[in-house]
Amino acid sequence: MKITFLGATKTVTGSNFLVEGAGKKFLVDCGMWQGKAELEMENSQEFEFDPKEIDFVLLTHAHIDHSGRIPKLYKEGFRNKIYAHKATCDLCALMLPDSGHIQEMEAKWKNKKRIRKGEEPQDPIYTAEEAARCLEVFQEVKYDEIVEITPEIHVRFNDAGHMLGSSIIELWVKEDDKEIKTVFTGDIGNNDIPLLSSPTMIESTDYLVMESTYGSRLHIKNDQKAEIFLDVVSETLDNGGTVVIPSFAVGRTQEILYELDKLKEVKDDEEFKRKYRTLMKAPVYVDSPLAISATEVFKENTDLFDEETQQEIRRGDNPLEFPGLKFTRTSDESKALNEDTTPSIIISASGMCEVGRIKHHLKHNIWNPKSTILFVGYQAPGTLGYSIVNGAKKVKIFGEEFAVNARIEYIEGYSGHADQEWLMNFIYSFITKPKHIFLVHGEEEAQEVLKEKIETDCNIPVIIPNFGETYEINDELPLINKLERKIPVTLKSEVLKRLEKLKEEIRDMDTFVREDMESKELKDEDVFRINEKIKNLEKHILNVIEG
């Protein structure tokens, strides 16, 4: 058996692993690259394999960095089964068409530039309609049941506790009268994520492919997180302000709703009760169509909640429903929130403030010292959310500059990923320890820290694969292949060619941006996007000069 690592290598995005064994070629995950522009460019590149030759796909969960290129796979000829948990299938039915819509919008914007330059327009990576079509090959599986793919290949999906339907996959492949077991963790959940059960501990494996997102960090505990949340929210509401929470649509939003419902059980003192009453009197708006639909999927899959939550639901207390909770589906309903002066809580996507309705709520609140912008998720460098969290005094939203007068808070701990302690506990839980561990889905620094800890504490060899590396899964684990991208005869000549090309592109950019600035059709959000891209370009140029 061989595994080729084609994504999530020394980065936290683009999960994609090609497995060849027992006469079959199959994928574990087929995720989209997200974040830096150079990573996102990979999404439109050809696959490193022929999609028509892939016999099946095992999908760990619905997040786009694990599922987002499945429509592209289908578009290019894949027609076999995609095995995933039922809740993952339900969420992909929402998230993949939504991703297709985003691809269409981005292609439309880029093609305006291409047409001006006399270049042929390019199709989106896939459309919403194409994404919807790929859902026909999804095959629902249940947790804890061994599924026979072929007589030589068996799999079992186990609850990963990361998000609804997320799975740790056990894979058995029999070749030459020898059976090898490999475990792919997908994303392992934090042990105390609200609503969800804890990650399943696996008893044995020969090899382990494990995520390492927080391989060098520890999360704060849940009780601290809840108290901080209540303090920030109640103080803002007492001041007559609005709490704006930028949140990811699937997973994080539902956690916050749960936290709001459960805060009453954290403490029993009078001051705490007063703060809780303040919170419960305020309207709580979920203002994200995708988050609203995802919340409905959560309600339809309550059998996946932890036992305590299921008992509460049986008693008639659904933690995703409480007085004051309102869902705003239309853009008119969303706009009305900013015309209402009643102190309230607004949960809106996107979590990093880059797109969506959240930008309108920031525009109406970030200048107001009575209001609070409360961040509960990771903010990537270069995003609007990152600038705000890191102390920006002024920000531009839709091309207009605003002073950051609102209270800015960031509560660490609302993470769907296990920290170092629970990643290590996952390894400790094996009765028969893996012979080797591959670390994926993590930044290089976090992986190196975790690698050293595993090798020191567990005496298990660890490999941090590079993109395109293929390993023969046996006791020696030889590196048998490494995909090479085309490189120039000499690196020096390539650098000089790139400099010349860059000069031309900057001249073109100057022409087109000036034309755009003079256009009466240009919208505020277009100006903001252009400005942010130029700022990022300036940073890259300075990095080259300083380097």
Buried (B, 14 or more C-beta within 10 A) or exposed (E): BBBBBBBBBBBBBBBBBBBBBBEBBBBBBBBBBBBBEEBBEBBBEEBEBEBEEBBBBBBBBBBBBBBBBBBBBBBBEBEBBBBBBBBBBBBBBBBBBBBBBBBBEEBEEEBEBEEEEEEEEEEBBBBBEBBBBBBEBBBEBEBEEEBEBEEBBBBBBBBBBBBBBBBBBBBBBBBEEEEBBBBBBBBBBBBBBBBBBBBBBBEEBBBBBBBBBBBBBEBBEBEEBBBBBBEBBBBBBEBEBBBBBBBBBBBBBBBBBBBBBBBBEBBEEEEBEEBBEBBBEBBBBBBBBBBBBBBEBBEEBBEBBBEEBBEBBEEEEBBBEBEBBEBBEEEEEBEEBBEEEEBBBBBBBBBBBBBBBBBBBBBBBBBBEBBBBBBBBBBBEBBBBBBBBEEBEEBBBBBEEBEBBBBBBBBBBBBBBBBBEBBBBBBEEBEEBBBBBBBBBBBEEBBBBBBEBBEEEBEBEBBBBEBBBBBBBBEEBEEEEEEEEEEEEEEEEEEEEEEEEEEEEEEEBEEBBEEBEEEEEBEEBBBBBBEBBEEBEEEEEEEEEEE
